[in-house]
Amino acid sequence: MSPDLVFDPELRLRDGTVIRTREDAIAFARAQQPRPGADERDAVLHQLERASRPEEAEAAGRHFRSWLARLELLPERI
């Protein structure tokens, strides 16, 4: 069984997408194949899918969030 990963607070992307769980993150990453950064997208996706321990899931969540930031998909913080 895969460990749960919950983004708290949830991630609200510039396009209105809301990411709350690992499943949301995986679905979003899978849909981004044509975007720039596809090689990193694959690494992020595989890390999310393969995480089998809570600390691996947390690391995957941090990698996912960094990837989103590099693609400028997260709104700027106020």
C-alpha positions, 0 to 999 in steps of 0.5 A, spaced: 500 500 500 502 506 498 503 512 503 498 517 503 501 524 501 496 530 502 498 537 500 497 542 506 495 547 504 493 545 497 496 547 491 492 552 487 495 553 480 495 559 476 490 555 471 485 554 477 487 546 478 487 544 485 492 539 487 490 536 494 493 529 494 498 524 491 493 522 486 492 529 483 499 530 483 500 524 478 494 525 474 497 532 473 504 530 471 501 525 466 497 530 463 503 535 462 507 531 457 507 536 451 510 541 456 517 544 457 521 540 462 518 533 460 524 529 462 523 532 469 516 531 469 518 523 468 522 523 474 517 527 478 512 522 476 516 516 477 518 518 484 510 520 486 508 513 483 514 509 486 514 512 493 512 506 498 514 509 505 512 516 508 518 519 507 519 517 500 512 520 499 514 527 502 520 527 498 516 526 492 511 532 494 517 536 495 520 535 488 513 536 485 512 542 488 519 545 486 517 542 479 511 546 479 515 552 481 520 552 475 515 551 470 512 558 474 505 554 475 504 556 482 502 563 483 507 568 487 506 568 494 504 575 497 
